[in-house]
Amino acid sequence: MTPTIDRSTTPSLDGKRVLITGASRGIGADIAQTFAAAGARLVLSGRDHESLESFSRTLDTETAIVVADLSTAAGPDTLAADAVDAFGGVDVLVNNAGISYPETVDALDTAHFDEVIQVNLRAPSLLAARIGRAMADGDGGSIVTVASAAALRPLPEHYAYCTSKAGLIMATKVLALELGGRGVRANSVCPTVVLTDMGHKVWGDPVKSAPMLARIPSGRFAEPSEVSATALWLASDASAMINGIDIPVDGGYLVS
C-alpha cells in the first residue's frame, strides 16, 4: 500500500529561495510542487524554456526560470550565477537533474559514459560548490542531492549511472565537511526505482520489474511524493542537525 503524503502537515520553507534542477518533469516537478506548497520561492531550471514556463504557471508561488544546459562546460557556473541573481541569493539547492543510458559493460558506449558523468557528476558537483560557497558567504543553507540507491549498491546495465551517482554522494559529503561550519548542510536522497512517467515506461514490464521488486522487502517501487517529502525535510529547519548523510528511500532494498 502506498501512503498518501499530507502536504498540509509538512515542514515549512516559507520565503526560502530554492533552486531545483531538472524541474519541469519527473521527480524535479514533484519536488517543485511540494516545495511550492511549503511556501518556497522557486528558481526552476532545465533545458526547455517552454516546458518550464508552462509548468511554472501551475505553481502557486513566485517563480523564476533559468534555462541551462548542464552538459556544457560553462553550464554549472552560468546557472549558479543566474540562480543567485534571480532572488538575490539561494537558500536551498536541490540537485536533481540526471540522465541514464542503460547498457551492459560489454556494450558500453564511450560517448554515453562521458555524457552521464558530465550531467550526473561534474555539473551537479560544480553547481553545488558554487551555490554552497554563496550560501556560506551569506546566511547558510541546505544542499539536497538527489542521488540513487544505485550509488550504494551496484545495478546491472548501469555502469556509468552507478559510477556518477556514487561520486556525487561523496562530493556532497565533502561539501558537508568543508561548509558545515559556515552554516551549510549537504545531504543526499537515494531512492530506488521511482514511478515517474519515465519510471513506468522503463519498469512497467513485469518481466523486467519482477527481479528488482523481489529485492525490495516492501514489495513496491517508490512514488515521486516519497522522494519529495524526504527532500523537503532535508531542506527545512526540521533537519537542522542532519549533515553529510545519504538517506535511502528504497523500501529496504539496501538491506535485502
Secondary structure, DSSP 8 states (H G I E B T S, - for coil): ------GGGS---TT-EEEEESTTSHHHHHHHHHHHHTT-EEEEEES-HHHHHHHHTTSSS-EEEEE--TTSSSHHHHHHHHHHHHHTS-SEEEE-------B-STT--HHHHHHHHIIIIIHHHHHHHHHHHHHHHTT-EEEEEE--GGGTS--TTBHHHHHHHHHHHHHHHHHHHHHGGGTEEEEEEEESSB-SHHHHHHH-SHHHHHHHHTT-TT-S-B-HHHHHHHHHHHHSGGGTT--S-EEEESTTGGG-
